Amino acid sequence: MNQPTAYTFQRDFISYSEHPTHDGIRAQVKAAYGRTPIKSIEETGQATRVTFAIKGNVGALKQDTYASLNTAQNADVIDALKAAHAAGTPVDFRIEVQRKRGTPAAAALSSLDATTQTSRCLVSVNGIDCLARDGKPERKTDPSEDARFFDYAEHPDYININATVASAGVDEQRGREIYTRVVQARGADSDAAVAVGAVLAIFGVDVYTPAASEVA
């Protein structure tokens, strides 16, 4: 007797670009992955949008998810997706929410406009990397690092903080902006926020005492 297929989906979590920028910053990237059937495939100009059937297949999750890939560079992958869709066969997939070209690497994803500054990209299907428009792998993150990003103490925030401070020539206003972004993303009591405060203090920026402009 055939056993039922187990469908899985790990919702979006914060990961980081595998390759740092020239000034040492690993940009935030949202990642998600799973194994589910395909709900729909839609070709729209240069991109093909794939929607994965999450609702009704994975626990209590009530929303399907989607991602796009470059049509011209991924003909074989798209053919495989269409065949799986027609047969109702599940596929293993990985999705990344990446920042668009020209968006600063140091900016937290939470501070970006989802429509104009980020793209939801399908980066692999059944272990095969999808290709970007330039023919290079679309994937920015290293899947082998996924586990460590569920532990705040292991986040590369520490590296990002030091690189951002060193490259920005931080003054008080800039330091407070950095600290505020991390607090918004991680919480005031998080390891990342504490690390930011400690690093900025080395540069003479006290983020814990209200600035003169903040005092009535």
Phi and psi in degrees as GROMACS dihedral restraints (atoms count N, CA, C in turn):
[ dihedral_restraints ]
;  ai    aj    ak    al  type     phi  dphi    fc
    3     4     5     6     1   -71.0    20    10
    4     5     6     7     1   137.3    20    10
    6     7     8     9     1   -82.6    20    10
    7     8     9    10     1   146.7    20    10
    9    10    11    12     1   -64.5    20    10
   10    11    12    13     1   143.5    20    10
   12    13    14    15     1   -72.2    20    10
   13    14    15    16     1   133.0    20    10
   15    16    17    18     1   -87.0    20    10
   16    17    18    19     1   120.3    20    10
   18    19    20    21     1   -98.7    20    10
   19    20    21    22     1   143.6    20    10
   21    22    23    24     1  -137.7    20    10
   22    23    24    25     1   156.7    20    10
   24    25    26    27     1  -158.3    20    10
   25    26    27    28     1   123.5    20    10
   27    28    29    30     1   -99.9    20    10
   28    29    30    31     1   112.8    20    10
   30    31    32    33     1   -64.5    20    10
   31    32    33    34     1   167.9    20    10
   33    34    35    36     1   -49.0    20    10
   34    35    36    37     1   133.0    20    10
   36    37    38    39     1  -139.1    20    10
   37    38    39    40     1   159.2    20    10
   39    40    41    42     1   -80.0    20    10
   40    41    42    43     1   122.3    20    10
   42    43    44    45     1  -119.8    20    10
   43    44    45    46     1  -166.2    20    10
   45    46    47    48     1  -143.1    20    10
   46    47    48    49     1   150.4    20    10
   48    49    50    51     1   -57.1    20    10
   49    50    51    52     1   135.8    20    10
   51    52    53    54     1   -64.0    20    10
   52    53    54    55     1   -33.7    20    10
   54    55    56    57     1  -111.0    20    10
   55    56    57    58     1   121.6    20    10
   57    58    59    60     1   -67.6    20    10
   58    59    60    61     1   160.1    20    10
   60    61    62    63     1   -71.9    20    10
   61    62    63    64     1   176.2    20    10
   63    64    65    66     1   -62.7    20    10
   64    65    66    67     1   -23.0    20    10
   66    67    68    69     1  -101.6    20    10
   67    68    69    70     1    17.1    20    10
   69    70    71    72     1    89.7    20    10
   70    71    72    73     1     7.9    20    10
   72    73    74    75     1   -91.9    20    10
   73    74    75    76     1   129.3    20    10
   75    76    77    78     1   -96.2    20    10
   76    77    78    79     1   108.5    20    10
   78    79    80    81     1   -66.2    20    10
   79    80    81    82     1   143.1    20    10
   81    82    83    84     1   -65.6    20    10
   82    83    84    85     1   140.1    20    10
   84    85    86    87     1  -139.0    20    10
   85    86    87    88     1   132.4    20    10
   87    88    89    90     1   -83.9    20    10
   88    89    90    91     1   137.5    20    10
   90    91    92    93     1  -125.8    20    10
   91    92    93    94     1   152.3    20    10
   93    94    95    96     1  -151.0    20    10
   94    95    96    97     1   151.9    20    10
   96    97    98    99     1  -154.2    20    10
   97    98    99   100     1   160.9    20    10
   99   100   101   102     1  -177.0    20    10
  100   101   102   103     1  -175.7    20    10
  102   103   104   105     1  -139.1    20    10
  103   104   105   106     1   106.3    20    10
  105   106   107   108     1  -148.1    20    10
  106   107   108   109     1   168.3    20    10
  108   109   110   111     1   -70.1    20    10
  109   110   111   112     1   168.9    20    10
  111   112   113   114     1   -97.8    20    10
  112   113   114   115     1   131.4    20    10
  114   115   116   117     1   -85.3    20    10
  115   116   117   118     1   -44.4    20    10
  117   118   119   120     1  -158.9    20    10
  118   119   120   121     1   156.9    20    10
  120   121   122   123     1  -132.4    20    10
  121   122   123   124     1   126.3    20    10
  123   124   125   126     1  -131.5    20    10
  124   125   126   127     1   120.3    20    10
  126   127   128   129     1   -91.6    20    10
  127   128   129   130     1   123.1    20    10
  129   130   131   132     1  -131.4    20    10
  130   131   132   133     1    94.7    20    10
  132   133   134   135     1    66.1    20    10
  133   134   135   136     1  -122.4    20    10
  135   136   137   138     1   -82.2    20    10
  136   137   138   139     1   -10.5    20    10
  138   139   140   141     1  -119.6    20    10
  139   140   141   142     1   154.3    20    10
  141   142   143   144     1  -119.2    20    10
  142   143   144   145     1   125.0    20    10
  144   145   146   147     1  -100.4    20    10
  145   146   147   148     1   127.1    20    10
  147   148   149   150     1  -115.8    20    10
  148   149   150   151     1   127.3    20    10
  150   151   152   153     1  -108.7    20    10
  151   152   153   154     1   129.5    20    10
  153   154   155   156     1  -100.6    20    10
  154   155   156   157     1   138.5    20    10
  156   157   158   159     1   -82.4    20    10
  157   158   159   160     1    93.3    20    10
  159   160   161   162     1   -92.3    20    10
  160   161   162   163     1   -49.3    20    10
  162   163   164   165     1   -58.6    20    10
  163   164   165   166     1   128.3    20    10
  165   166   167   168     1    84.8    20    10
  166   167   168   169     1   -10.1    20    10
  168   169   170   171     1  -112.2    20    10
  169   170   171   172     1   -27.1    20    10
  171   172   173   174     1  -123.6    20    10
  172   173   174   175     1   101.4    20    10
  174   175   176   177     1    48.1    20    10
  175   176   177   178     1  -134.3    20    10
  177   178   179   180     1   -96.1    20    10
  178   179   180   181     1     8.2    20    10
  180   181   182   183     1   -63.5    20    10
  181   182   183   184     1   136.3    20    10
  183   184   185   186     1  -117.5    20    10
  184   185   186   187     1    12.7    20    10
  186   187   188   189     1  -137.7    20    10
  187   188   189   190     1   131.4    20    10
  189   190   191   192     1   -73.3    20    10
  190   191   192   193     1   166.4    20    10
  192   193   194   195     1  -128.1    20    10
  193   194   195   196     1   159.8    20    10
  195   196   197   198     1  -141.3    20    10
  196   197   198   199     1   166.1    20    10
  198   199   200   201     1  -162.8    20    10
  199   200   201   202     1   162.8    20    10
  201   202   203   204     1  -121.6    20    10
  202   203   204   205     1   154.7    20    10
  204   205   206   207     1  -138.8    20    10
  205   206   207   208     1   156.4    20    10
  207   208   209   210     1   -67.6    20    10
  208   209   210   211     1   125.5    20    10
  210   211   212   213     1   -67.0    20    10
  211   212   213   214     1   -48.7    20    10
  213   214   215   216     1   -64.5    20    10
  214   215   216   217     1   -35.7    20    10
  216   217   218   219     1   -86.4    20    10
  217   218   219   220     1    -7.7    20    10
  219   220   221   222     1  -130.1    20    10
  220   221   222   223     1    39.7    20    10
  222   223   224   225     1   -58.2    20    10
  223   224   225   226     1   -44.4    20    10
  225   226   227   228     1   -65.8    20    10
  226   227   228   229     1   -41.6    20    10
  228   229   230   231     1   -64.4    20    10
  229   230   231   232     1   -42.0    20    10
  231   232   233   234     1   -65.6    20    10
  232   233   234   235     1   -39.2    20    10
  234   235   236   237     1   -60.6    20    10
  235   236   237   238     1   -41.5    20    10
  237   238   239   240     1   -65.9    20    10
  238   239   240   241     1   -38.1    20    10
  240   241   242   243     1   -64.4    20    10
  241   242   243   244     1   -43.1    20    10
  243   244   245   246     1   -63.9    20    10
  244   245   246   247     1   -39.7    20    10
  246   247   248   249     1   -65.6    20    10
  247   248   249   250     1   -41.9    20    10
  249   250   251   252     1   -65.6    20    10
  250   251   252   253     1   -39.2    20    10
  252   253   254   255     1   -62.5    20    10
  253   254   255   256     1   -45.4    20    10
  255   256   257   258     1   -64.3    20    10
  256   257   258   259     1   -35.0    20    10
  258   259   260   261     1   -89.3    20    10
  259   260   261   262     1    -9.7    20    10
  261   262   263   264     1    73.0    20    10
  262   263   264   265     1    22.3    20    10
  264   265   266   267     1   -85.5    20    10
  265   266   267   268     1   133.6    20    10
  267   268   269   270     1   -70.9    20    10
  268   269   270   271     1   154.6    20    10
  270   271   272   273     1  -128.0    20    10
  271   272   273   274     1   152.5    20    10
  273   274   275   276     1   -88.8    20    10
  274   275   276   277     1   132.0    20    10
  276   277   278   279     1  -141.4    20    10
  277   278   279   280     1   157.6    20    10
  279   280   281   282     1  -133.6    20    10
  280   281   282   283     1   136.8    20    10
  282   283   284   285     1  -122.5    20    10
  283   284   285   286     1   144.2    20    10
  285   286   287   288     1  -131.1    20    10
  286   287   288   289     1   138.3    20    10
  288   289   290   291     1   -97.2    20    10
  289   290   291   292     1   108.2    20    10
  291   292   293   294     1  -109.2    20    10
  292   293   294   295     1   155.0    20    10
  294   295   296   297     1   -80.3    20    10
  295   296   297   298     1   143.2    20    10
  297   298   299   300     1   -74.9    20    10
  298   299   300   301     1   160.5    20    10
  300   301   302   303     1   -53.2    20    10
  301   302   303   304     1   134.9    20    10
  303   304   305   306     1    93.2    20    10
  304   305   306   307     1    -8.6    20    10
  306   307   308   309     1   -84.4    20    10
  307   308   309   310     1   128.2    20    10
  309   310   311   312     1   -55.8    20    10
  310   311   312   313     1   135.7    20    10
  312   313   314   315     1   -66.9    20    10
  313   314   315   316     1   -28.4    20    10
  315   316   317   318     1   -78.9    20    10
  316   317   318   319     1   -14.8    20    10
  318   319   320   321     1   -71.1    20    10
  319   320   321   322     1   132.3    20    10
  321   322   323   324     1   -66.8    20    10
  322   323   324   325     1   144.0    20    10
  324   325   326   327     1   -59.1    20    10
  325   326   327   328     1   -32.4    20    10
  327   328   329   330     1   -65.4    20    10
  328   329   330   331     1   -17.0    20    10
  330   331   332   333     1   -93.9    20    10
  331   332   333   334     1    -4.5    20    10
  333   334   335   336     1   -95.6    20    10
  334   335   336   337     1   152.4    20    10
  336   337   338   339     1   -78.7    20    10
  337   338   339   340     1   121.3    20    10
  339   340   341   342     1   -61.7    20    10
  340   341   342   343     1   -32.3    20    10
  342   343   344   345     1   -80.7    20    10
  343   344   345   346     1   -44.4    20    10
  345   346   347   348     1   -98.3    20    10
  346   347   348   349     1   -17.0    20    10
  348   349   350   351     1  -119.2    20    10
  349   350   351   352     1    -4.8    20    10
  351   352   353   354     1  -134.3    20    10
  352   353   354   355     1   160.8    20    10
  354   355   356   357     1  -132.2    20    10
  355   356   357   358     1   141.0    20    10
  357   358   359   360     1   -99.2    20    10
  358   359   360   361     1   105.0    20    10
  360   361   362   363     1  -109.8    20    10
  361   362   363   364     1   137.0    20    10
  363   364   365   366     1   -83.8    20    10
  364   365   366   367     1   117.8    20    10
  366   367   368   369     1  -109.5    20    10
  367   368   369   370     1   -16.4    20    10
  369   370   371   372     1  -158.0    20    10
  370   371   372   373     1   149.9    20    10
  372   373   374   375     1  -136.3    20    10
  373   374   375   376     1   121.9    20    10
  375   376   377   378     1    51.1    20    10
  376   377   378   379     1    39.8    20    10
  378   379   380   381     1    82.2    20    10
  379   380   381   382     1    -0.7    20    10
  381   382   383   384     1   -99.1    20    10
  382   383   384   385     1   126.4    20    10
  384   385   386   387     1   -68.5    20    10
  385   386   387   388     1   133.9    20    10
  387   388   389   390     1   -80.5    20    10
  388   389   390   391     1   153.9    20    10
  390   391   392   393     1  -107.2    20    10
  391   392   393   394     1   144.8    20    10
  393   394   395   396     1   -79.6    20    10
  394   395   396   397     1   179.2    20    10
  396   397   398   399     1   -59.2    20    10
  397   398   399   400     1   -30.9    20    10
  399   400   401   402     1   -85.8    20    10
  400   401   402   403     1     4.2    20    10
  402   403   404   405     1    86.8    20    10
  403   404   405   406     1    -1.8    20    10
  405   406   407   408     1   -92.6    20    10
  406   407   408   409     1   159.0    20    10
  408   409   410   411     1   -55.1    20    10
  409   410   411   412     1   136.3    20    10
  411   412   413   414     1   -72.6    20    10
  412   413   414   415     1   -28.3    20    10
  414   415   416   417     1   -63.0    20    10
  415   416   417   418     1   133.2    20    10
  417   418   419   420     1  -104.7    20    10
  418   419   420   421     1   -27.4    20    10
  420   421   422   423     1   -97.7    20    10
  421   422   423   424     1   166.8    20    10
  423   424   425   426     1  -106.3    20    10
  424   425   426   427     1   109.1    20    10
  426   427   428   429     1   -55.7    20    10
  427   428   429   430     1   -26.8    20    10
  429   430   431   432     1   -68.3    20    10
  430   431   432   433     1   -14.3    20    10
  432   433   434   435     1   -91.0    20    10
  433   434   435   436     1    -6.4    20    10
  435   436   437   438     1   -50.6    20    10
  436   437   438   439     1   -47.6    20    10
  438   439   440   441     1   -57.8    20    10
  439   440   441   442     1   -37.8    20    10
  441   442   443   444     1   -71.2    20    10
  442   443   444   445     1   -19.3    20    10
  444   445   446   447     1   -82.1    20    10
  445   446   447   448     1    -0.9    20    10
  447   448   449   450     1   -92.5    20    10
  448   449   450   451     1    -1.0    20    10
  450   451   452   453     1  -117.5    20    10
  451   452   453   454     1   108.3    20    10
  453   454   455   456     1   -55.8    20    10
  454   455   456   457     1   -32.5    20    10
  456   457   458   459     1   -66.2    20    10
  457   458   459   460     1   -17.7    20    10
  459   460   461   462     1  -100.0    20    10
  460   461   462   463     1    -1.2    20    10
  462   463   464   465     1   -64.0    20    10
  463   464   465   466     1   146.5    20    10
  465   466   467   468     1   -73.7    20    10
  466   467   468   469     1    12.5    20    10
  468   469   470   471     1   -54.3    20    10
  469   470   471   472     1   -36.0    20    10
  471   472   473   474     1   -60.6    20    10
  472   473   474   475     1   -42.8    20    10
  474   475   476   477     1   -66.2    20    10
  475   476   477   478     1   -46.1    20    10
  477   478   479   480     1   -60.2    20    10
  478   479   480   481     1   -41.0    20    10
  480   481   482   483     1   -60.5    20    10
  481   482   483   484     1   -51.8    20    10
  483   484   485   486     1   -62.2    20    10
  484   485   486   487     1   -42.5    20    10
  486   487   488   489     1   -65.9    20    10
  487   488   489   490     1   -40.4    20    10
  489   490   491   492     1   -65.3    20    10
  490   491   492   493     1   -45.7    20    10
  492   493   494   495     1   -61.1    20    10
  493   494   495   496     1   -47.3    20    10
  495   496   497   498     1   -65.1    20    10
  496   497   498   499     1   -35.5    20    10
  498   499   500   501     1   -87.6    20    10
  499   500   501   502     1   -19.3    20    10
  501   502   503   504     1   -92.0    20    10
  502   503   504   505     1   -14.4    20    10
  504   505   506   507     1    60.3    20    10
  505   506   507   508     1    57.0    20    10
  507   508   509   510     1   -62.2    20    10
  508   509   510   511     1   128.0    20    10
  510   511   512   513     1  -105.0    20    10
  511   512   513   514     1  -176.5    20    10
  513   514   515   516     1   -61.1    20    10
  514   515   516   517     1   -45.4    20    10
  516   517   518   519     1   -63.7    20    10
  517   518   519   520     1   -45.0    20    10
  519   520   521   522     1   -63.7    20    10
  520   521   522   523     1   -41.8    20    10
  522   523   524   525     1   -60.3    20    10
  523   524   525   526     1   -41.6    20    10
  525   526   527   528     1   -67.9    20    10
  526   527   528   529     1   -34.0    20    10
  528   529   530   531     1   -64.8    20    10
  529   530   531   532     1   -43.7    20    10
  531   532   533   534     1   -60.1    20    10
  532   533   534   535     1   -48.7    20    10
  534   535   536   537     1   -61.1    20    10
  535   536   537   538     1   -43.0    20    10
  537   538   539   540     1   -62.5    20    10
  538   539   540   541     1   -41.8    20    10
  540   541   542   543     1   -61.0    20    10
  541   542   543   544     1   -42.2    20    10
  543   544   545   546     1   -68.7    20    10
  544   545   546   547     1   -40.2    20    10
  546   547   548   549     1   -62.3    20    10
  547   548   549   550     1   -42.3    20    10
  549   550   551   552     1   -63.2    20    10
  550   551   552   553     1   -36.8    20    10
  552   553   554   555     1   -83.2    20    10
  553   554   555   556     1   -34.3    20    10
  555   556   557   558     1  -118.6    20    10
  556   557   558   559     1   -23.0    20    10
  558   559   560   561     1   103.8    20    10
  559   560   561   562     1   147.8    20    10
  561   562   563   564     1   -65.7    20    10
  562   563   564   565     1   -26.3    20    10
  564   565   566   567     1   -97.4    20    10
  565   566   567   568     1     5.7    20    10
  567   568   569   570     1   -73.2    20    10
  568   569   570   571     1   157.9    20    10
  570   571   572   573     1   -57.3    20    10
  571   572   573   574     1   -38.9    20    10
  573   574   575   576     1   -63.3    20    10
  574   575   576   577     1   -43.8    20    10
  576   577   578   579     1   -65.2    20    10
  577   578   579   580     1   -40.9    20    10
  579   580   581   582     1   -62.8    20    10
  580   581   582   583     1   -41.4    20    10
  582   583   584   585     1   -64.3    20    10
  583   584   585   586     1   -41.2    20    10
  585   586   587   588     1   -59.3    20    10
  586   587   588   589     1   -49.4    20    10
  588   589   590   591     1   -58.2    20    10
  589   590   591   592     1   -40.2    20    10
  591   592   593   594     1   -67.8    20    10
  592   593   594   595     1   -43.1    20    10
  594   595   596   597     1   -66.6    20    10
  595   596   597   598     1   -44.1    20    10
  597   598   599   600     1   -64.5    20    10
  598   599   600   601     1   -33.2    20    10
  600   601   602   603     1   -61.1    20    10
  601   602   603   604     1   -34.2    20    10
  603   604   605   606     1   -60.8    20    10
  604   605   606   607     1   -31.7    20    10
  606   607   608   609     1   -93.3    20    10
  607   608   609   610     1    13.5    20    10
  609   610   611   612     1    80.0    20    10
  610   611   612   613     1    17.9    20    10
  612   613   614   615     1  -107.4    20    10
  613   614   615   616     1   113.4    20    10
  615   616   617   618     1   -97.4    20    10
  616   617   618   619     1   102.4    20    10
  618   619   620   621     1   -84.0    20    10
  619   620   621   622     1    -9.0    20    10
  621   622   623   624     1   -90.7    20    10
  622   623   624   625     1   -19.3    20    10
  624   625   626   627     1   -98.4    20    10
  625   626   627   628     1   127.6    20    10
  627   628   629   630     1   -54.1    20    10
  628   629   630   631     1   138.5    20    10
  630   631   632   633     1   -69.1    20    10
  631   632   633   634     1   159.3    20    10
  633   634   635   636     1   -56.4    20    10
  634   635   636   637     1   -36.7    20    10
  636   637   638   639     1   -69.4    20    10
  637   638   639   640     1   -19.2    20    10
  639   640   641   642     1   -92.8    20    10
  640   641   642   643     1    -8.3    20    10
  642   643   644   645     1   -94.3    20    10
  643   644   645   646     1   125.7    20    10
